[in-house]
Amino acid sequence: MQRLCLVVAMIALGCAGPVQHGTVGATTSIQAAENAGAANDPRAAVYLKYARNDLATAQRVGFDTDVGGRALERSQVNAELALAMARHAQISADVTYQQCKLNQEASR
């Protein structure tokens, strides 16, 4: 369901015009990282903050400038990194939980 909403949002923003279209990748990546819990993982939260700051910089200086374009690209990359780190933390926690369950069952 979340993926469907994300696709619909991307399509809607893409139809808004060229200025909005430039932010779609960064804003959807930031939202995906937030939804994955990046703000709750200390390492991922750092990159999520970088992504937000870079997006704000791009909005402030303009997307069509060299500085704004690079900031927008950094924003998306940092958000994707935050997403990957949040997913990794969740998977690691799940693996640890399953290992504990197996160890408890084995000791019975």
MOPAC internal coordinates of N, CA, C and O (Angstrom, degrees):
PM7 1SCF
backbone

  N    0.0000 0     0.00 0     0.00 0    0    0    0
  C    1.4449 1     0.00 0     0.00 0    1    0    0
  C    1.5276 1   110.60 1     0.00 0    2    1    0
  O    1.2310 1   120.67 1   138.08 1    3    2    1
  N    1.3586 1   116.32 1   -41.92 1    3    2    1
  C    1.4553 1   119.51 1   179.69 1    5    3    2
  C    1.5281 1   110.61 1   -62.59 1    6    5    3
  O    1.2310 1   120.87 1   140.46 1    7    6    5
  N    1.3365 1   115.94 1   -39.54 1    7    6    5
  C    1.4645 1   119.28 1  -179.86 1    9    7    6
  C    1.5112 1   110.94 1   -63.75 1   10    9    7
  O    1.2310 1   120.53 1   139.89 1   11   10    9
  N    1.3167 1   116.59 1   -40.11 1   11   10    9
  C    1.4539 1   120.45 1   178.95 1   13   11   10
  C    1.5229 1   110.19 1   -62.42 1   14   13   11
  O    1.2310 1   120.58 1   134.57 1   15   14   13
  N    1.3269 1   116.49 1   -45.43 1   15   14   13
  C    1.4710 1   120.21 1   178.22 1   17   15   14
  C    1.5250 1   110.90 1   -61.60 1   18   17   15
  O    1.2310 1   120.52 1   140.72 1   19   18   17
  N    1.3345 1   116.61 1   -39.28 1   19   18   17
  C    1.4538 1   120.91 1   179.52 1   21   19   18
  C    1.5239 1   110.87 1   -64.00 1   22   21   19
  O    1.2310 1   120.50 1   136.85 1   23   22   21
  N    1.3245 1   116.65 1   -43.15 1   23   22   21
  C    1.4678 1   120.56 1   179.38 1   25   23   22
  C    1.5233 1   110.24 1   -64.37 1   26   25   23
  O    1.2310 1   120.39 1   136.29 1   27   26   25
  N    1.3262 1   116.87 1   -43.71 1   27   26   25
  C    1.4687 1   120.62 1   179.31 1   29   27   26
  C    1.5232 1   109.71 1   -62.12 1   30   29   27
  O    1.2310 1   120.22 1   137.14 1   31   30   29
  N    1.3290 1   117.19 1   -42.86 1   31   30   29
  C    1.4703 1   120.83 1   179.05 1   33   31   30
  C    1.5280 1   110.92 1   -63.18 1   34   33   31
  O    1.2310 1   120.56 1   138.45 1   35   34   33
  N    1.3344 1   116.53 1   -41.55 1   35   34   33
  C    1.4607 1   119.64 1   179.56 1   37   35   34
  C    1.5273 1   111.06 1   -63.44 1   38   37   35
  O    1.2310 1   120.54 1   138.15 1   39   38   37
  N    1.3156 1   116.57 1   -41.85 1   39   38   37
  C    1.4626 1   120.46 1   179.44 1   41   39   38
  C    1.5243 1   110.08 1   -65.19 1   42   41   39
  O    1.2310 1   120.65 1   135.11 1   43   42   41
  N    1.3299 1   116.36 1   -44.89 1   43   42   41
  C    1.4659 1   120.42 1  -179.34 1   45   43   42
  C    1.5199 1   111.22 1   -62.76 1   46   45   43
  O    1.2310 1   120.18 1   136.03 1   47   46   45
  N    1.3183 1   117.27 1   -43.97 1   47   46   45
  C    1.4600 1   119.90 1   179.27 1   49   47   46
  C    1.5208 1   111.33 1   -68.98 1   50   49   47
  O    1.2310 1   120.62 1   145.86 1   51   50   49
  N    1.3103 1   116.41 1   -34.14 1   51   50   49
  C    1.4545 1   120.31 1   178.78 1   53   51   50
  C    1.5168 1   112.00 1   -64.32 1   54   53   51
  O    1.2310 1   120.12 1   150.99 1   55   54   53
  N    1.3076 1   117.37 1   -29.01 1   55   54   53
  C    1.4556 1   122.00 1   179.54 1   57   55   54
  C    1.5307 1   112.33 1   -83.63 1   58   57   55
  O    1.2310 1   120.17 1   173.40 1   59   58   57
  N    1.3256 1   117.29 1    -6.60 1   59   58   57
  C    1.4621 1   120.39 1  -176.22 1   61   59   58
  C    1.5175 1   112.47 1   -74.21 1   62   61   59
  O    1.2310 1   119.77 1   157.55 1   63   62   61
  N    1.3084 1   118.05 1   -22.45 1   63   62   61
  C    1.4551 1   120.39 1   179.80 1   65   63   62
  C    1.5115 1   110.82 1   134.47 1   66   65   63
  O    1.2310 1   120.08 1    -6.76 1   67   66   65
  N    1.3313 1   117.46 1   173.24 1   67   66   65
  C    1.4506 1   120.06 1  -173.59 1   69   67   66
  C    1.5255 1   114.52 1   -65.70 1   70   69   67
  O    1.2310 1   119.09 1   144.14 1   71   70   69
  N    1.3124 1   119.33 1   -35.86 1   71   70   69
  C    1.4583 1   120.05 1  -179.18 1   73   71   70
  C    1.5189 1   110.19 1   -67.00 1   74   73   71
  O    1.2310 1   119.72 1   134.36 1   75   74   73
  N    1.3162 1   118.13 1   -45.64 1   75   74   73
  C    1.4517 1   121.82 1   177.90 1   77   75   74
  C    1.5233 1   110.64 1   -66.45 1   78   77   75
  O    1.2310 1   120.38 1   142.61 1   79   78   77
  N    1.3257 1   116.87 1   -37.39 1   79   78   77
  C    1.4542 1   120.80 1  -178.06 1   81   79   78
  C    1.5197 1   110.85 1   -59.16 1   82   81   79
  O    1.2310 1   119.85 1   144.30 1   83   82   81
  N    1.3109 1   117.89 1   -35.70 1   83   82   81
  C    1.4542 1   121.39 1  -179.32 1   85   83   82
  C    1.5135 1   113.29 1   -64.77 1   86   85   83
  O    1.2310 1   120.11 1   154.11 1   87   86   85
  N    1.3126 1   117.40 1   -25.89 1   87   86   85
  C    1.4634 1   120.69 1  -177.92 1   89   87   86
  C    1.5232 1   113.06 1   -92.05 1   90   89   87
  O    1.2310 1   119.56 1   171.69 1   91   90   89
  N    1.3170 1   118.44 1    -8.31 1   91   90   89
  C    1.4643 1   121.07 1  -174.27 1   93   91   90
  C    1.5201 1   111.32 1   -57.77 1   94   93   91
  O    1.2310 1   119.87 1   131.34 1   95   94   93
  N    1.3094 1   117.85 1   -48.66 1   95   94   93
  C    1.4609 1   120.71 1  -178.38 1   97   95   94
  C    1.5163 1   112.34 1   -60.04 1   98   97   95
  O    1.2310 1   120.67 1   133.74 1   99   98   97
  N    1.3157 1   116.32 1   -46.26 1   99   98   97
  C    1.4594 1   120.30 1  -178.34 1  101   99   98
  C    1.5247 1   111.45 1   -68.71 1  102  101   99
  O    1.2310 1   120.54 1   133.69 1  103  102  101
  N    1.3222 1   116.56 1   -46.31 1  103  102  101
  C    1.4719 1   118.42 1  -176.49 1  105  103  102
  C    1.5269 1   111.95 1   -68.30 1  106  105  103
  O    1.2310 1   119.86 1   141.82 1  107  106  105
  N    1.3249 1   117.87 1   -38.18 1  107  106  105
  C    1.4644 1   119.03 1   178.34 1  109  107  106
  C    1.5252 1   110.80 1   -70.29 1  110  109  107
  O    1.2310 1   120.07 1   145.35 1  111  110  109
  N    1.3193 1   117.48 1   -34.65 1  111  110  109
  C    1.4636 1   120.10 1   177.26 1  113  111  110
  C    1.5266 1   110.71 1   -67.85 1  114  113  111
  O    1.2310 1   120.35 1   140.08 1  115  114  113
  N    1.3237 1   116.94 1   -39.92 1  115  114  113
  C    1.4588 1   120.43 1   176.94 1  117  115  114
  C    1.5230 1   110.07 1   -63.58 1  118  117  115
  O    1.2310 1   120.54 1   135.24 1  119  118  117
  N    1.3209 1   116.58 1   -44.76 1  119  118  117
  C    1.4600 1   120.23 1   179.82 1  121  119  118
  C    1.5299 1   111.23 1   -63.65 1  122  121  119
  O    1.2310 1   120.35 1   139.74 1  123  122  121
  N    1.3109 1   116.94 1   -40.26 1  123  122  121
  C    1.4679 1   120.37 1   178.97 1  125  123  122
  C    1.5323 1   110.41 1   -63.96 1  126  125  123
  O    1.2310 1   120.59 1   139.02 1  127  126  125
  N    1.3254 1   116.48 1   -40.98 1  127  126  125
  C    1.4710 1   120.13 1   178.06 1  129  127  126
  C    1.5179 1   110.91 1   -64.66 1  130  129  127
  O    1.2310 1   120.49 1   138.79 1  131  130  129
  N    1.3216 1   116.67 1   -41.21 1  131  130  129
  C    1.4653 1   120.52 1   177.28 1  133  131  130
  C    1.5249 1   110.73 1   -62.35 1  134  133  131
  O    1.2310 1   120.48 1   135.68 1  135  134  133
  N    1.3302 1   116.68 1   -44.32 1  135  134  133
  C    1.4638 1   121.41 1  -179.69 1  137  135  134
  C    1.5253 1   112.20 1   -64.90 1  138  137  135
  O    1.2310 1   120.56 1   151.04 1  139  138  137
  N    1.3220 1   116.53 1   -28.96 1  139  138  137
  C    1.4660 1   121.16 1   179.64 1  141  139  138
  C    1.5268 1   112.22 1   -82.31 1  142  141  139
  O    1.2310 1   120.36 1   175.96 1  143  142  141
  N    1.3350 1   116.91 1    -4.04 1  143  142  141
  C    1.4578 1   120.19 1   177.67 1  145  143  142
  C    1.5139 1   114.66 1    90.51 1  146  145  143
  O    1.2310 1   120.05 1  -156.82 1  147  146  145
  N    1.3199 1   117.50 1    23.18 1  147  146  145
  C    1.4574 1   120.46 1  -179.04 1  149  147  146
  C    1.5255 1   112.66 1   -59.32 1  150  149  147
  O    1.2310 1   120.32 1   148.09 1  151  150  149
  N    1.3130 1   116.99 1   -31.91 1  151  150  149
  C    1.4677 1   120.06 1  -179.75 1  153  151  150
  C    1.5223 1   111.55 1   -67.38 1  154  153  151
  O    1.2310 1   119.92 1   159.31 1  155  154  153
  N    1.3303 1   117.77 1   -20.69 1  155  154  153
  C    1.4611 1   121.92 1  -178.39 1  157  155  154
  C    1.5189 1   113.49 1   -90.92 1  158  157  155
  O    1.2310 1   120.00 1   168.58 1  159  158  157
  N    1.3147 1   117.60 1   -11.42 1  159  158  157
  C    1.4603 1   122.12 1   178.65 1  161  159  158
  C    1.5290 1   107.85 1  -103.76 1  162  161  159
  O    1.2310 1   119.71 1   -58.68 1  163  162  161
  N    1.3300 1   118.17 1   121.32 1  163  162  161
  C    1.4722 1   119.95 1  -174.20 1  165  163  162
  C    1.5344 1   114.79 1   -54.91 1  166  165  163
  O    1.2310 1   120.52 1   137.67 1  167  166  165
  N    1.3368 1   116.60 1   -42.33 1  167  166  165
  C    1.4712 1   118.17 1  -179.05 1  169  167  166
  C    1.5191 1   111.28 1   -70.55 1  170  169  167
  O    1.2310 1   120.35 1   136.59 1  171  170  169
  N    1.3103 1   116.94 1   -43.41 1  171  170  169
  C    1.4663 1   120.86 1  -179.75 1  173  171  170
  C    1.5203 1   111.09 1   -66.98 1  174  173  171
  O    1.2310 1   120.35 1   145.33 1  175  174  173
  N    1.3215 1   116.93 1   -34.67 1  175  174  173
  C    1.4660 1   121.10 1  -178.72 1  177  175  174
  C    1.5195 1   111.97 1   -61.40 1  178  177  175
  O    1.2310 1   120.50 1   146.41 1  179  178  177
  N    1.3199 1   116.65 1   -33.59 1  179  178  177
  C    1.4718 1   120.44 1   178.56 1  181  179  178
  C    1.5266 1   109.80 1   -62.25 1  182  181  179
  O    1.2310 1   120.35 1   133.53 1  183  182  181
  N    1.3172 1   116.94 1   -46.47 1  183  182  181
  C    1.4657 1   120.44 1  -178.55 1  185  183  182
  C    1.5156 1   112.19 1   -72.88 1  186  185  183
  O    1.2310 1   120.58 1   149.98 1  187  186  185
  N    1.3131 1   116.49 1   -30.02 1  187  186  185
  C    1.4593 1   119.71 1   174.07 1  189  187  186
  C    1.5205 1   109.82 1   -64.56 1  190  189  187
  O    1.2310 1   120.60 1   139.34 1  191  190  189
  N    1.3132 1   116.45 1   -40.66 1  191  190  189
  C    1.4713 1   120.60 1   177.57 1  193  191  190
  C    1.5311 1   110.14 1   -64.64 1  194  193  191
  O    1.2310 1   120.13 1   136.79 1  195  194  193
  N    1.3248 1   117.35 1   -43.21 1  195  194  193
  C    1.4694 1   120.49 1   176.73 1  197  195  194
  C    1.5321 1   110.15 1   -57.97 1  198  197  195
  O    1.2310 1   120.60 1   136.26 1  199  198  197
  N    1.3237 1   116.45 1   -43.74 1  199  198  197
  C    1.4688 1   121.13 1  -178.82 1  201  199  198
  C    1.5210 1   110.60 1   -61.09 1  202  201  199
  O    1.2310 1   120.62 1   134.14 1  203  202  201
  N    1.3147 1   116.42 1   -45.86 1  203  202  201
  C    1.4694 1   120.20 1   179.22 1  205  203  202
  C    1.5267 1   111.27 1   -63.50 1  206  205  203
  O    1.2310 1   120.68 1   137.19 1  207  206  205
  N    1.3252 1   116.31 1   -42.81 1  207  206  205
  C    1.4694 1   120.13 1  -179.88 1  209  207  206
  C    1.5274 1   111.19 1   -64.25 1  210  209  207
  O    1.2310 1   120.58 1   137.68 1  211  210  209
  N    1.3312 1   116.49 1   -42.32 1  211  210  209
  C    1.4632 1   119.91 1   179.17 1  213  211  210
  C    1.5243 1   111.70 1   -65.59 1  214  213  211
  O    1.2310 1   120.21 1   141.64 1  215  214  213
  N    1.3219 1   117.21 1   -38.36 1  215  214  213
  C    1.4627 1   120.33 1   177.01 1  217  215  214
  C    1.5281 1   109.99 1   -63.75 1  218  217  215
  O    1.2310 1   120.36 1   137.78 1  219  218  217
  N    1.3231 1   116.91 1   -42.22 1  219  218  217
  C    1.4697 1   120.71 1   178.20 1  221  219  218
  C    1.5267 1   110.94 1   -63.10 1  222  221  219
  O    1.2310 1   120.57 1   141.12 1  223  222  221
  N    1.3249 1   116.52 1   -38.88 1  223  222  221
  C    1.4641 1   120.55 1   177.40 1  225  223  222
  C    1.5179 1   110.38 1   -63.12 1  226  225  223
  O    1.2310 1   120.55 1   134.56 1  227  226  225
  N    1.3194 1   116.56 1   -45.44 1  227  226  225
  C    1.4700 1   120.58 1   179.83 1  229  227  226
  C    1.5201 1   110.86 1   -61.76 1  230  229  227
  O    1.2310 1   120.27 1   140.05 1  231  230  229
  N    1.3093 1   117.08 1   -39.95 1  231  230  229
  C    1.4657 1   120.37 1   178.69 1  233  231  230
  C    1.5267 1   110.89 1   -67.02 1  234  233  231
  O    1.2310 1   120.70 1   141.98 1  235  234  233
  N    1.3210 1   116.27 1   -38.02 1  235  234  233
  C    1.4575 1   120.69 1  -177.49 1  237  235  234
  C    1.5340 1   112.48 1   -70.13 1  238  237  235
  O    1.2310 1   120.35 1   134.64 1  239  238  237
  N    1.3332 1   116.94 1   -45.36 1  239  238  237
  C    1.4693 1   119.54 1  -175.68 1  241  239  238
  C    1.5174 1   113.03 1   -89.27 1  242  241  239
  O    1.2310 1   120.40 1   164.02 1  243  242  241
  N    1.3155 1   116.85 1   -15.98 1  243  242  241
  C    1.4662 1   120.61 1   179.53 1  245  243  242
  C    1.5107 1   111.29 1   104.83 1  246  245  243
  O    1.2310 1   121.11 1   -45.71 1  247  246  245
  N    1.3062 1   115.48 1   134.29 1  247  246  245
  C    1.4583 1   121.40 1  -176.38 1  249  247  246
  C    1.5197 1   112.67 1   -69.98 1  250  249  247
  O    1.2310 1   120.73 1   153.53 1  251  250  249
  N    1.3172 1   116.21 1   -26.47 1  251  250  249
  C    1.4614 1   119.90 1  -175.80 1  253  251  250
  C    1.5216 1   112.70 1   -84.51 1  254  253  251
  O    1.2310 1   119.93 1   175.25 1  255  254  253
  N    1.3451 1   117.74 1    -4.75 1  255  254  253
  C    1.4647 1   119.88 1   176.46 1  257  255  254
  C    1.5218 1   109.39 1   -85.03 1  258  257  255
  O    1.2310 1   120.98 1   -18.59 1  259  258  257
  N    1.3211 1   115.72 1   161.41 1  259  258  257
  C    1.4564 1   121.08 1   179.01 1  261  259  258
  C    1.5311 1   110.52 1   -61.98 1  262  261  259
  O    1.2310 1   120.63 1   134.51 1  263  262  261
  N    1.3193 1   116.39 1   -45.49 1  263  262  261
  C    1.4676 1   121.62 1  -179.91 1  265  263  262
  C    1.5281 1   110.07 1   -64.42 1  266  265  263
  O    1.2310 1   120.25 1   135.94 1  267  266  265
  N    1.3172 1   117.13 1   -44.06 1  267  266  265
  C    1.4614 1   121.36 1  -179.87 1  269  267  266
  C    1.5192 1   112.64 1   -64.60 1  270  269  267
  O    1.2310 1   120.93 1   139.05 1  271  270  269
  N    1.3140 1   115.83 1   -40.95 1  271  270  269
  C    1.4651 1   120.08 1   179.01 1  273  271  270
  C    1.5187 1   112.27 1   -63.80 1  274  273  271
  O    1.2310 1   120.95 1   136.60 1  275  274  273
  N    1.3347 1   115.80 1   -43.40 1  275  274  273
  C    1.4712 1   119.40 1   177.98 1  277  275  274
  C    1.5271 1   110.98 1   -66.45 1  278  277  275
  O    1.2310 1   120.25 1   140.27 1  279  278  277
  N    1.3303 1   117.13 1   -39.73 1  279  278  277
  C    1.4706 1   120.62 1   178.49 1  281  279  278
  C    1.5221 1   110.42 1   -62.94 1  282  281  279
  O    1.2310 1   120.36 1   140.82 1  283  282  281
  N    1.3192 1   116.92 1   -39.18 1  283  282  281
  C    1.4633 1   121.20 1   178.86 1  285  283  282
  C    1.5316 1   110.70 1   -64.86 1  286  285  283
  O    1.2310 1   120.34 1   137.68 1  287  286  285
  N    1.3179 1   116.95 1   -42.32 1  287  286  285
  C    1.4674 1   120.66 1   177.52 1  289  287  286
  C    1.5282 1   110.80 1   -63.84 1  290  289  287
  O    1.2310 1   120.57 1   135.64 1  291  290  289
  N    1.3434 1   116.51 1   -44.36 1  291  290  289
  C    1.4689 1   120.08 1   177.78 1  293  291  290
  C    1.5221 1   111.16 1   -61.20 1  294  293  291
  O    1.2310 1   120.91 1   141.31 1  295  294  293
  N    1.3179 1   115.87 1   -38.69 1  295  294  293
  C    1.4555 1   120.56 1   179.57 1  297  295  294
  C    1.5217 1   110.78 1   -58.60 1  298  297  295
  O    1.2310 1   120.51 1   132.93 1  299  298  297
  N    1.3101 1   116.63 1   -47.07 1  299  298  297
  C    1.4557 1   119.97 1  -179.22 1  301  299  298
  C    1.5259 1   111.21 1   -65.94 1  302  301  299
  O    1.2310 1   120.31 1   136.59 1  303  302  301
  N    1.3149 1   117.02 1   -43.41 1  303  302  301
  C    1.4668 1   120.25 1  -179.24 1  305  303  302
  C    1.5285 1   110.68 1   -64.06 1  306  305  303
  O    1.2310 1   120.32 1   136.18 1  307  306  305
  N    1.3253 1   116.99 1   -43.82 1  307  306  305
  C    1.4628 1   119.99 1   178.82 1  309  307  306
  C    1.5211 1   111.75 1   -64.55 1  310  309  307
  O    1.2310 1   120.10 1   142.14 1  311  310  309
  N    1.3203 1   117.42 1   -37.86 1  311  310  309
  C    1.4662 1   120.76 1   177.65 1  313  311  310
  C    1.5256 1   110.73 1   -66.37 1  314  313  311
  O    1.2310 1   120.31 1   139.54 1  315  314  313
  N    1.3224 1   117.01 1   -40.46 1  315  314  313
  C    1.4638 1   120.04 1   177.67 1  317  315  314
  C    1.5200 1   111.35 1   -65.35 1  318  317  315
  O    1.2310 1   120.42 1   142.97 1  319  318  317
  N    1.3287 1   116.80 1   -37.03 1  319  318  317
  C    1.4566 1   120.54 1   176.33 1  321  319  318
  C    1.5273 1   110.52 1   -66.20 1  322  321  319
  O    1.2310 1   120.07 1   137.22 1  323  322  321
  N    1.3144 1   117.47 1   -42.78 1  323  322  321
  C    1.4665 1   121.44 1   177.00 1  325  323  322
  C    1.5292 1   110.26 1   -60.29 1  326  325  323
  O    1.2310 1   120.32 1   138.21 1  327  326  325
  N    1.3159 1   116.99 1   -41.79 1  327  326  325
  C    1.4630 1   121.50 1   178.13 1  329  327  326
  C    1.5278 1   110.76 1   -61.80 1  330  329  327
  O    1.2310 1   120.47 1   133.09 1  331  330  329
  N    1.3168 1   116.71 1   -46.91 1  331  330  329
  C    1.4679 1   120.61 1   179.95 1  333  331  330
  C    1.5266 1   110.87 1   -62.31 1  334  333  331
  O    1.2310 1   120.36 1   139.24 1  335  334  333
  N    1.3237 1   116.92 1   -40.76 1  335  334  333
  C    1.4642 1   120.03 1   179.42 1  337  335  334
  C    1.5206 1   111.45 1   -66.87 1  338  337  335
  O    1.2310 1   120.23 1   140.01 1  339  338  337
  N    1.3202 1   117.17 1   -39.99 1  339  338  337
  C    1.4707 1   120.62 1   178.35 1  341  339  338
  C    1.5230 1   110.48 1   -64.79 1  342  341  339
  O    1.2310 1   120.51 1   137.46 1  343  342  341
  N    1.3172 1   116.64 1   -42.54 1  343  342  341
  C    1.4676 1   120.04 1   177.96 1  345  343  342
  C    1.5230 1   110.78 1   -64.24 1  346  345  343
  O    1.2310 1   120.58 1   138.46 1  347  346  345
  N    1.3272 1   116.50 1   -41.54 1  347  346  345
  C    1.4645 1   120.96 1   178.67 1  349  347  346
  C    1.5269 1   110.58 1   -61.47 1  350  349  347
  O    1.2310 1   120.26 1   136.60 1  351  350  349
  N    1.3202 1   117.10 1   -43.40 1  351  350  349
  C    1.4673 1   120.49 1   179.28 1  353  351  350
  C    1.5222 1   110.87 1   -62.25 1  354  353  351
  O    1.2310 1   120.42 1   139.34 1  355  354  353
  N    1.3303 1   116.81 1   -40.66 1  355  354  353
  C    1.4653 1   120.24 1   179.53 1  357  355  354
  C    1.5197 1   111.30 1   -67.00 1  358  357  355
  O    1.2310 1   120.52 1   136.89 1  359  358  357
  N    1.3240 1   116.62 1   -43.11 1  359  358  357
  C    1.4619 1   120.53 1   178.83 1  361  359  358
  C    1.5224 1   110.55 1   -64.37 1  362  361  359
  O    1.2310 1   120.13 1   138.26 1  363  362  361
  N    1.3148 1   117.35 1   -41.74 1  363  362  361
  C    1.4667 1   121.13 1   178.09 1  365  363  362
  C    1.5158 1   111.13 1   -61.67 1  366  365  363
  O    1.2310 1   120.58 1   137.93 1  367  366  365
  N    1.3191 1   116.49 1   -42.07 1  367  366  365
  C    1.4637 1   120.38 1   178.18 1  369  367  366
  C    1.5260 1   110.59 1   -64.30 1  370  369  367
  O    1.2310 1   120.36 1   139.04 1  371  370  369
  N    1.3296 1   116.91 1   -40.96 1  371  370  369
  C    1.4639 1   120.72 1   178.17 1  373  371  370
  C    1.5271 1   111.60 1   -63.62 1  374  373  371
  O    1.2310 1   120.57 1   138.08 1  375  374  373
  N    1.3244 1   116.52 1   -41.92 1  375  374  373
  C    1.4626 1   120.95 1   179.69 1  377  375  374
  C    1.5281 1   109.98 1   -64.21 1  378  377  375
  O    1.2310 1   120.42 1   135.28 1  379  378  377
  N    1.3177 1   116.81 1   -44.72 1  379  378  377
  C    1.4609 1   120.88 1   179.00 1  381  379  378
  C    1.5254 1   110.89 1   -60.34 1  382  381  379
  O    1.2310 1   120.74 1   136.89 1  383  382  381
  N    1.3165 1   116.19 1   -43.11 1  383  382  381
  C    1.4641 1   120.81 1   178.24 1  385  383  382
  C    1.5263 1   110.95 1   -60.89 1  386  385  383
  O    1.2310 1   120.64 1   133.17 1  387  386  385
  N    1.3152 1   116.37 1   -46.83 1  387  386  385
  C    1.4667 1   120.16 1  -179.11 1  389  387  386
  C    1.5263 1   111.21 1   -64.74 1  390  389  387
  O    1.2310 1   120.06 1   143.15 1  391  390  389
  N    1.3400 1   117.50 1   -36.85 1  391  390  389
  C    1.4589 1   120.59 1   178.37 1  393  391  390
  C    1.5298 1   110.31 1   -65.33 1  394  393  391
  O    1.2310 1   120.42 1   140.15 1  395  394  393
  N    1.3230 1   116.80 1   -39.85 1  395  394  393
  C    1.4670 1   120.64 1   177.25 1  397  395  394
  C    1.5166 1   111.02 1   -63.19 1  398  397  395
  O    1.2310 1   120.77 1   137.83 1  399  398  397
  N    1.3334 1   116.13 1   -42.17 1  399  398  397
  C    1.4627 1   120.09 1   178.04 1  401  399  398
  C    1.5298 1   110.97 1   -61.51 1  402  401  399
  O    1.2310 1   120.46 1   135.43 1  403  402  401
  N    1.3234 1   116.72 1   -44.57 1  403  402  401
  C    1.4580 1   120.45 1   179.21 1  405  403  402
  C    1.5221 1   111.70 1   -63.74 1  406  405  403
  O    1.2310 1   120.29 1   139.22 1  407  406  405
  N    1.3189 1   117.05 1   -40.78 1  407  406  405
  C    1.4538 1   120.70 1   179.04 1  409  407  406
  C    1.5226 1   111.31 1   -64.71 1  410  409  407
  O    1.2310 1   120.30 1   141.61 1  411  410  409
  N    1.3213 1   117.03 1   -38.39 1  411  410  409
  C    1.4618 1   120.48 1   178.25 1  413  411  410
  C    1.5302 1   110.69 1   -66.81 1  414  413  411
  O    1.2310 1   120.48 1   138.22 1  415  414  413
  N    1.3172 1   116.69 1   -41.78 1  415  414  413
  C    1.4631 1   120.05 1   179.06 1  417  415  414
  C    1.5151 1   111.21 1   -66.78 1  418  417  415
  O    1.2310 1   120.37 1   143.40 1  419  418  417
  N    1.3266 1   116.90 1   -36.60 1  419  418  417
  C    1.4592 1   121.10 1  -178.49 1  421  419  418
  C    1.5346 1   111.22 1   -70.37 1  422  421  419
  O    1.2310 1   120.32 1   150.65 1  423  422  421
  N    1.3229 1   116.99 1   -29.35 1  423  422  421
  C    1.4618 1   119.40 1  -177.98 1  425  423  422
  C    1.5312 1   113.10 1   -83.91 1  426  425  423
  O    1.2310 1   119.54 1   177.93 1  427  426  425
  N    1.3117 1   118.48 1    -2.07 1  427  426  425
  C    1.4686 1   121.66 1   179.50 1  429  427  426
  C    1.4871 1   111.46 1   -76.55 1  430  429  427
  O    1.2310 1   120.10 1   180.00 1  431  430  429

